[in-house]
Amino acid sequence: DYYQRIYISYLQGHRDFILTLIKLNDGKLCSGSADLTIKIWDWQKGLCVATLEEHKKWVKCLCQLKDGTLVSGSDDKTIKFWKEEKCIKSIKEHSNSIRALCQINDLYFASGSFDNSIKIWDLKDYNCVQTLTEHNGNIINIIKLYDNKLASCSCDKTIKIWENN
C-alpha cells in the first residue's frame, strides 16, 4: 500500500464540521469550521497552536498569501485577513457566502461567492477592482493557472478561463 492504513497524527478540537483545510507556508495546517473558528495546527506535535474567532457564520475557504497573510471566507459574506493570529482587515462586498479564494499575483487576489460573482481585489488597499459575473450559478472554486490566468468552476456546470490583458 502506498499509504499506511494507520494515521500518524490525530487532530481534534473543532466543535462542528471541518469545511476547509490548507497547508501553510511554514508546514502547519489550517482548518475552517462550521463552529465559526479557524484553527492552526502543528500536526507533527498533534497540537492546535491558535484559534481565530471573528467570523459570525461557517468558515468555508482559506488561502495563504505569499507574504504569509491568511485569508478566510465565510457564510457571513466577509473576507478576513489575518496576520500573527489577529484579524487586520474585514471586507464585505459579496452578497452571499464566500466559497473560493485565490492569490493571482503579488498585487491581486480573487474571491468567488454564492452570489455567482468573482471579485478581483487589490492587495494594497483591499479595494475591489473588478467583478466578473459571467457564471450563472454559485462559484465553487477558483485556481490560478499561469501568467495571470484564472480558472473558475460553478454550479452552472461550466469551467471558465479568465485572462488579464
C-alpha positions in Angstrom: 0.0 0.0 0.0 1.2 3.5 -0.8 -0.3 4.9 2.4 -0.3 3.0 5.7 -3.8 2.3 6.8 -2.9 3.8 10.2 -2.9 7.6 10.6 0.2 9.1 12.2 -1.4 12.1 13.8 -4.9 12.8 15.1 -6.1 16.4 15.4 -9.1 17.2 17.4 -10.5 20.5 18.7 -13.3 21.8 16.4 -16.8 21.6 17.8 -18.5 21.2 14.4 -17.8 20.1 10.8 -14.5 21.0 9.3 -15.2 22.6 5.9 -11.8 23.6 4.6 -8.2 22.6 5.1 -4.9 24.1 3.8 -1.2 23.7 4.4 0.5 26.9 5.5 3.9 28.1 4.2 5.6 27.0 7.5 4.2 23.4 7.2 1.4 23.8 9.7 -2.2 23.0 8.8 -5.1 25.5 8.9 -8.7 24.5 9.1 -12.0 26.3 8.9 -15.2 25.0 10.5 -18.9 25.3 11.0 -18.1 26.1 14.6 -17.1 29.6 13.2 -13.4 29.2 14.0 -10.2 28.8 12.2 -7.6 26.6 13.8 -3.8 26.4 13.2 -2.3 23.0 13.8 1.2 21.8 14.5 0.3 18.4 13.0 3.6 16.9 13.9 3.0 17.5 17.6 -0.7 16.9 17.4 -1.5 20.4 18.8 -3.8 23.3 18.0 -1.5 26.3 18.3 -4.0 29.0 17.6 -7.8 29.5 17.3 -9.0 32.5 15.3 -12.5 33.8 16.1 -14.0 36.6 14.2 -16.5 35.0 11.7 -20.2 35.0 12.5 -21.0 32.0 10.3 -19.4 28.9 8.9 -15.8 29.3 7.6 -15.9 27.9 4.0 -12.5 28.7 2.5 -8.9 29.6 3.3 -5.8 30.7 1.5 -2.4 32.0 2.4 -0.8 34.8 0.5 2.8 34.8 -0.5 3.6 37.3 2.3 2.1 34.9 4.9 -1.2 36.7 5.4 -4.0 34.2 6.0 -7.3 34.9 4.2 -10.6 33.4 5.1 -14.1 33.4 3.6 -17.3 32.7 5.3 -21.1 32.3 5.0 -21.2 35.7 6.9 -20.3 37.2 3.4 -16.9 38.5 4.7 -13.3 38.0 3.7 -11.0 38.4 6.6 -7.2 39.0 6.5 -5.1 37.6 9.4 -1.5 38.5 10.5 0.0 36.9 13.5 -3.3 35.5 14.5 -5.1 38.8 14.5 -7.7 40.0 12.0 -6.2 43.0 10.3 -9.0 43.7 7.8 -12.5 42.5 7.0 -14.3 43.3 3.8 -17.9 42.6 2.8 -18.9 43.3 -0.8 -20.2 39.9 -1.9 -24.0 39.5 -1.3 -23.7 35.8 -0.4 -21.4 33.2 1.1 -17.7 33.3 0.1 -16.6 29.9 -1.3 -13.3 30.4 -3.0 -10.1 32.5 -2.5 -7.1 32.6 -4.8 -4.0 34.8 -5.0 -3.4 35.9 -8.6 0.0 37.6 -8.2 1.7 39.9 -5.7 -0.8 42.7 -6.4 -4.2 40.9 -6.7 -6.3 38.1 -5.4 -9.8 36.7 -6.3 -12.8 35.7 -4.3 -15.7 33.6 -5.5 -19.2 33.6 -4.0 -22.6 32.0 -4.0 -23.8 35.4 -5.4 -22.4 34.0 -8.7 -19.7 36.5 -8.9 -15.9 36.6 -8.8 -14.3 39.7 -7.4 -10.7 40.8 -8.1 -9.1 42.7 -5.2 -6.1 45.0 -4.9 -3.9 43.7 -2.1 -2.5 47.1 -1.4 -5.7 48.8 -0.2 -8.2 45.9 -0.4 -10.4 47.6 -3.0 -12.5 45.6 -5.4 -11.1 46.5 -8.9 -13.3 44.2 -11.0 -16.4 42.0 -10.7 -16.9 39.1 -13.1 -20.5 38.0 -13.4 -20.4 35.6 -16.4 -21.3 32.5 -14.4 -25.0 31.6 -13.9 -24.5 29.7 -10.7 -22.7 29.7 -7.4 -18.9 29.9 -7.7 -17.4 26.7 -6.2 -13.6 27.2 -6.8 -11.0 29.5 -8.4 -7.5 28.4 -9.2 -4.6 30.3 -10.7 -3.3 28.8 -14.0 -0.3 30.8 -15.1 0.5 34.3 -16.4 -2.4 35.9 -14.6 -4.9 33.4 -16.0 -7.6 32.0 -13.7 -10.0 29.1 -13.9 -13.3 29.1 -12.1 -16.0 26.4 -11.7 -19.6 26.9 -10.9 -22.9 25.2 -10.2 -23.8 26.3 -13.7 -21.8 23.2 -14.8 -19.1 25.3 -16.5 -15.4 26.0 -16.1 -14.4 29.4 -17.3 -10.9 30.5 -18.1 -10.1 34.2 -17.4 -7.2 36.2 -18.9 -5.9 39.6 -17.6 -4.8 41.6 -20.6 
